[in-house]
């Protein structure tokens, strides 16, 4: 059974850097075809894909946020990290960690999400 | 980026009735290399993360009831709930993963009449 869990601060001040951690189990990010990503959802709004990282360490970013995002992994700890610089109140959202197997293409397992509020 | 547009934005349907949600992409999401449409459908209930229902436009995820089905190809897709149940009240999203940037539709809210 695949599970993912997000962790990180619930409140950040504007201009700060956000670092989120996704801790997962049930698969290995060293196995071919595996990927982990991040998707966010502002309150009452639709879903927005941010980034994902493949087993090969290939990385993809949302073009609109590319300059602010960095995704990395620690396969020994089954963790994926997302940093987002220069946080703004518009970045207030629930951030989800997701599993994306290339055999499906879609995001087949989601974490519960972590709500991040950006406010001074 | 590929823009995904869903219709309607919301609908109210009686229990047991059929529900159809449409999704249109700004360009084809059919992959000639795999002969598949790179299109998924998700269900999001209040206070919960989205749940994958359908991938490759028509393949039902394991454990998803067979009253949910996906159809379509190219740029036009449909999610159908054959007989609406109370537990199906949710927002439904389509998503393409053909382009380098995965994108979602704006969502369709399904309620009970």
Interface residues (C-beta under 8 A of the other chain):
Chain A: X46 X47 X48 X49 X60 X62 X63 X96 X104 X105 X106 X107 X108 X109 X110 X111 X112 X113
Chain B: X1 X38 X40 X42 X49 X50 X51 X52 X55 X56 X61 X93 X95 X97 X100 X101 X102 X103 X104 X105 X106 X107
